[in-house]
Structure formats: C-alpha cells, structure tokens
Amino acid sequence: MPQTITKGIKSLLAEANAQVKTMPVAEAKTLYDNDAYVFIDLRDIRELQRAGMIPGAFSCPRGMLEFWIDPDSPYHKDVFNQDKTYVFYCASAWRSALSAKVAQEMGLSPVLHLEGGFTEWLKQDGPVQEKS
C-alpha cells in the first residue's frame, strides 16, 4: 500500500521558519568568534571535509542533535549546556531550520539559524576552516 504523506517538507520548513529566528550572514560574520555564541554545524562529515566549516563551530551531525542536547541522554555533550546563544547551520538552511525548532522545543535557548546556510556564508566570503 502506498504511503500518504500528510505534511510535506515545505510545510515543516514553513512552520520551523515561523518559530525560529534567523541570523543574516552579515551579522553572523561579526559574531562567529564571539564567546557568547556557539555555531553548530549540522552537516555530515563528508560535507565538512569537502567544504570546511565556520571557524570555531561545533560539529553536530543532525542525527545526533536531540541526543547531544538532552542532559539525561548518555550521549549528552556539554557544549549544549552553556548560557550562550546557539546558531545552527547546514548547507542551505533546511536542516538548521528543523533542528533549531526541535532544539527550542527541547528548551535550548536562545536558538537561531543561519539564513541561507553555509552556501550563503561562502557566497558572502565568510571565513572557512578545514575540518580537522
């Protein structure tokens, strides 16, 4: 029996973008090295190795996000237990919109996501570091 998808990606993204504040790349370029902000790169390791990442960003594969945020999870990462502003990003701001929405729903705050993602970061000549 074929599946009937009742809510597609366009609806999910619209909901996420209505609930999560975006940060323009121009603003992010002035804050990525500010200790009050944590940039979270949600792309997979192949993307990071191929294109690099925002300097100082924390790599969190999208599939581990909820586990790493939750302090009761055996996989919790302390980076998500700080009094800082979290800026999520991915390649094109789709995964980051969905991720930021989930992070907010879990209680992480404040959370934003990078408008246009890493693709826009590169277009606007944002600095890049190689993934080590």
Buried (B, 14 or more C-beta within 10 A) or exposed (E): EEEEEEEEEEEBBEBBBEEBEBBEBEBBBEEBEEEEBBBBBBBBEEBBEEBBBBEBBBBBBBEBBBEBBBEEEEEBBEBBEEEBBBBBBBBEBBBBBBBBBBBBEBEBEEBBBBBBBBBBBBEEEBEBEEBE
